[in-house]
């Protein structure tokens, strides 16, 4: 299984035809868009990114759904780690030494 992340095209890197700057969860990254050369991307378009390569063009609703799913996975993981930490450390309260 591979993981793709949605990103929105901000601009194209002028030095080359296969690089673009995208916004991914508020962070700007430069990615390779060479695999989508026939999709005629424009700023504002959404793409699915895997290991730095745009592998598919997406519509906005697909991108938003994908981002919501990933955020939910992150929250579930964080909640799981917090619960495990609390369970592990609930018995280790300092005891008075006599």
SULCORKA-V579050 format. One record per run of one state. SS is the DSSP state (helix for helix, strand for strand, loop for the rest). FROM is the first residue (numbers start at 1). LEN is the number of residues. Records with the same first field share a line. If there is no record, write none. Layout:
SS=FROM-LEN, FROM-LEN
//
This chain:
loop=1-4, 13-6, 25-2, 33-1, 40-6, 51-2, 59-1, 90-9
strand=5-8, 19-6, 27-6, 46-5, 53-6
helix=34-6, 60-30
//
